[in-house]
């Protein structure tokens, strides 16, 4: 289980950093309620969360950071889902995508809190 969680954390960190880089030059129309400055600030937040997912691989005593990073990303995905629903956009593919990422984040957080803390 520990190896599986590390693989998921690595892929989620990579996914999140790529998303953060993408945010510097793009926006999602259904999330236009987010001001450009806040949109780019989310990139910094995502990079920090990605680091939180990876740092425990190098410093075991910082293992508590992994579930915090995963929960931060999950919260952001749920925020995007709520804003998309509030915008009235009919593109449900984005919502499914964000909910799947949030579910993976929740699994990582649960795994690191309960199943395999380090």
C-alpha positions in Angstrom: 0.0 0.0 0.0 2.9 2.4 0.8 4.3 2.1 -2.7 0.9 2.6 -4.3 0.4 5.7 -2.2 3.8 7.1 -3.2 3.1 6.4 -6.9 -0.3 8.2 -6.6 1.4 11.1 -4.8 4.0 11.4 -7.4 1.5 11.4 -10.3 -0.7 13.9 -8.4 2.2 16.2 -7.7 3.2 16.1 -11.4 -0.4 16.7 -12.5 -0.7 19.6 -10.1 2.5 21.3 -11.2 1.5 21.0 -14.8 -1.9 22.5 -13.9 -0.1 25.3 -12.1 2.0 26.1 -15.1 -1.0 26.0 -17.3 -2.8 28.5 -15.2 -0.2 31.2 -15.9 -1.3 31.4 -19.5 -4.9 30.1 -19.6 -8.2 30.3 -17.9 -11.4 28.1 -17.8 -14.5 30.1 -19.1 -16.8 28.5 -16.5 -14.4 29.7 -13.7 -14.4 33.3 -14.9 -15.7 34.4 -11.5 -12.1 34.0 -10.3 -10.1 37.2 -10.8 -6.9 36.8 -12.8 -4.7 37.6 -9.8 -6.5 34.9 -7.7 -6.3 32.5 -10.6 -2.5 32.9 -10.8 -2.3 32.8 -7.0 -3.9 29.3 -7.2 -0.8 28.3 -9.2 1.4 29.1 -6.2 -0.9 27.3 -3.9 -0.8 24.2 -6.2 3.0 24.2 -6.3 3.1 24.3 -2.5 0.6 21.4 -2.3 2.7 19.4 -4.8 5.8 20.0 -2.7 3.9 18.8 0.4 3.1 15.6 -1.5 6.8 15.0 -2.3 8.8 16.4 0.7 8.0 13.4 3.0 9.9 11.1 0.6 13.1 12.9 1.7 12.2 13.8 5.3 10.1 11.1 7.0 9.4 13.3 10.0 7.5 15.7 7.6 5.1 12.9 6.7 2.2 15.0 7.9 2.6 17.3 4.9 1.4 14.7 2.4 -2.2 14.5 3.5 -2.3 18.3 4.0 -1.2 18.8 0.4 -3.7 16.2 -0.9 -6.5 17.9 1.0 -5.5 21.3 -0.3 -5.7 20.1 -3.9 -9.1 18.3 -3.1 -10.5 21.6 -1.7 -9.4 23.4 -4.8 -11.0 20.8 -7.0 -14.3 21.1 -5.1 -14.1 24.9 -5.3 -13.8 24.6 -9.1 -16.7 22.2 -9.2 -18.9 24.6 -7.2 -18.0 27.6 -9.3 -18.6 25.6 -12.5 -22.1 24.5 -11.3 -22.8 28.1 -10.2 -21.9 29.5 -13.6 -24.5 27.4 -15.3 -22.0 25.9 -17.7 -23.2 22.8 -19.3 -19.8 21.2 -19.7 -20.0 18.3 -17.2 -16.7 16.8 -18.4 -14.8 19.4 -16.3 -16.9 18.5 -13.2 -16.3 14.8 -13.6 -12.6 15.5 -14.0 -12.4 17.7 -10.9 -14.4 15.2 -8.8 -12.1 12.3 -9.9 -9.0 14.3 -8.9 -10.7 15.2 -5.6 -11.5 11.5 -4.9 -7.9 10.6 -5.6 -6.7 13.3 -3.2 -9.1 12.1 -0.6 -7.8 8.5 -1.0 -4.2 9.7 -0.5 -5.1 11.8 2.5 -7.0 8.8 4.1 -4.1 6.5 3.2 -1.6 8.8 4.8 -3.7 9.6 7.9 -4.9 6.0 8.6 -3.5 3.3 6.4 0.2 4.0 6.0 1.3 7.3 7.6 4.8 7.2 6.3 
